[in-house]
Structure formats: C-alpha cells, structure tokens
Amino acid sequence: MNRPPNATQTAAQVDIEDLCRLALSTTIRQGQNKVPDNIPRFHKTPSLTEMSKSLFQPPTAGDYGASANVRHFFGIDILRSFAAVVILIWHYQHFFSLSGTTFDRSTQPFYALLMPFYEYGYWAVGGFWVISGFVFAHVYGDRETTIASFVSARFARLYPLHFITLVAIGAIQIVSFNLLGHYTMVAGNSMTDFVRHLFFISGWGFTDAVNFNGPIWSVSVELAIYAVFFILARRLFSFGLLVPCFIVITMAMLVNEQSPVNNFHLCAFFFFAGCALYYWLIRFRNRPIILFAPAVVSAFFFIYYTASGLLPHMRFYNVQFFLFPPIVLLVGWMDYHPKVQQRLKPLKWFGDTTYSSYLWHFPTQVLIIMIFTYLGHSSHIFEKPLTLIGWVVGMVALSHMSFVHIEKPLQRFCQSAFKIAWATADRA
C-alpha cells in the first residue's frame, strides 16, 4: 500500500491514481477485507512512444497470471461452436443436389435472415483457424512443452474421431455405389484418396477433388501449421507482436500470389492472426480504449468493403480478415469477467460439440441424400423451415453424444497409451 502524499505536495501534483489509492487505504482501514469491486482501477494513458515500445515486449508475469486465472475461455469456445453451426447452414445446400436442376440459394429456409451464412458460410473455416491460434497461444505460448506432450495431445484430440468418421463414410459410399451405381456427393473415392485421408494429408494439394470426409481438409492443413507453431511457441511473444505479425504479413503476400500450396499460407495467415489477437487481449485487457482500437478500425473496413459493393470483386480472405478481430477481442475480453464466465460455463457442452459437428455432418448428409435418392424423394422437404431447424438441432445433439461417448473416452485412452509408451524403457 502506497503512503499518502506528503504535506509539501501541492494539490496539482497529486494525480487521480494517488487519490484513488488513498481512498482505498482509508476504506480498508475501516474494516473492509478486500477492495470493493465497484471502485475502478485507473491506468495512466501511455504515450505513443511508450505504446510502440510495449508492442515489442513480451507479456508480463501479471498478463500471464490474469490470463491463467481465466483458465478456460468459455466464450471463445462457444464462438467456435457457433462457427460449426454456420458450416451446417452453409452445407445445407448439399441437400438440394437431389433436385438435379439449377440450385437457387434463395429457396433455402429463412433465407432473408440467414443470407450471410448461406452465401458466405465458408468464411467460418477462417474463423476456426483464428480461434485455434488464439487458443494455442493461450495454452502453449511462451511455455516449455515437450514434443512428446504436444504430439500426443494433438493426436488424442484429432485422430480417433477422424479415423472413425473416415471408416463410416467409406462404408456409406460403398453402400451408395452398390445401390445407386455411383458415389454420393463426390466424384470418386480411390484407394489413394483413402490413404491420404488415413495419414491426415488430404488437404495438402495432391488433388482438388472432394472425396471421403471432405471438410477434414482444413484440419489436415492446420496440422502442418501446428508444427510451425510448436517450433516458435516457446519464444512466440519474446519480441511482442513482431513474430506473429511478421508471419501474418508474409502469408498475406503469398496468399494473394495464389501459390500452389495456398491453403497452408491461408491457414497460417489466420492462425497467427489469432495468436496476435491473444497477445493484444492479455496486454491491454484493462485498457478498453486501446484494446478495442484495432477492433473499431477493423470493423470500419469490413463495413466499408461490404456496404460499398466491393466485396464481390475482392478475394474473400482480404475482407474476411477484418471480420474476426472485433468478434474475438470482444468475446475474449468478456471472458475476463467472472460473472460472464459463470453464465457461460453451463454452455460448455455446446462448445465441446465443434469437432464432432464438423466431422459427422458430411457423412450424415451423404447418408441422408443416398437414402432419398434410392427412395426417389425430391429435395422439396428441405425447403421447409422445420427441416433446417431439425438438421441443426439434430446435428448438435448428435455431436454432443459423440463428444461424450466417443471423443472424450478415446482422448483419455490415447493419452494413457502415450504415457505408457513414453515411459517404456529403451532397448538394452
């Protein structure tokens, strides 16, 4: 506790923060056990020079301590699940392949309300990558992690469900070929394609064709970015924003050049943007004006590009990039507030459905379309609002059951198996 100002100090020399501290000391001496929650914490506004220097400095122990107190960013988790629901709505168009005629997106249910999701739902993939970068920075950033621990955690989290859904859709497509004489929703499912999926490299640019569990391409690309992140993780923020921003800028240049391995550049672009947003949040969590300054600028550019009619003439990721900072910073900042955390915690089950929803929805669609095609049904039922609601609610429920009864148990099993494997003595 700071001492009260000396008598020789003039009133002009006593700043607001000193007065506030003096008031707090008086309150505590009167019997308060803790600082009242309704008394704000004041921070001196840094100069432009101080601000610039701080951006090249690592987060302080206090920054990491406050972030550790959050423990779990429930809001960010729920935001990721919302992105998975957006993918469900975006891929709803697959059901209209039954008609065999030109597809008009405006015939889909609630089109006026859900138009952004029907037209630009694929943007959610970039959102997944941004959130992954944010979460990885929170879990691994500037922290010592062994490669064995990192690899086993990633394998246990991703591979078991990937393998199960790969086998499931393979079996469904075999039935489809026998019943209909062709595969459903994809042109081919060769043994080469299966091996690529088996080794989690289906999105690595070997083919542009969609096969087996198509949406997994984005996860397979992200695996390569995980390797880059692991190399940098221990010193990711040693120079403040320099490293993540350098990667974001260079990847933006490569993405706009349309390289043959463009998906890797695109994923790294969004992933390390998420890392940068995490850094910004933990550094300026107590300075809302500074914290939300880039969010306001980003929102302005996004609104300008969309409202001015420039969006159709631009590459989607150049506009999409401006959408995520306002959302991620706002939701992440809210997660720092205990009352918000308490309200969001009961929704953790929804946040846990993301991966199952992403992996199960495509095999489920293939199965439904195969059955409808075999029975000779049209796609008219999918124009009904109740069908869309049933699709989204049903997939969320299925994903929740998958997480509880498949994902989580297999994660625990794999992690236990890895612990035993790493503990096994070397050959004598």
Secondary structure by P-SEA (a helix, b strand, c coil): cccccccccccccccaaaaaaaaaaaaaaaccccccccbbbbbccccaaaaaaaaaccccaaaaaaaaaaccaaaaaaaaaaaaaaaaaaacccccccccccccccccccccccccccccccaaaaaaaaaaaaaaaaccccccccaaaaaaaaaaaccaaaaaaaaaaaaaaaaaaaacccccccccccaaaaaaaaaccccccccccccccccaaaaaaaaaaaaaaaaaccccccccaaaaaaaaaaaaaaaaacccaaaaaaaaaaaaaaaaaaaaaaaccccccccaaaaaaaaaaaaaaaaacccccccaaaaaaaacaaaaaaaaaaaacaaaaaaaccccccccaaaaaaccaaaaaaaaaaaaaaacccccccccaaaaaaaaaaaaaaaaaaaaccaaaaaaaaaaaaaaaaaccccc
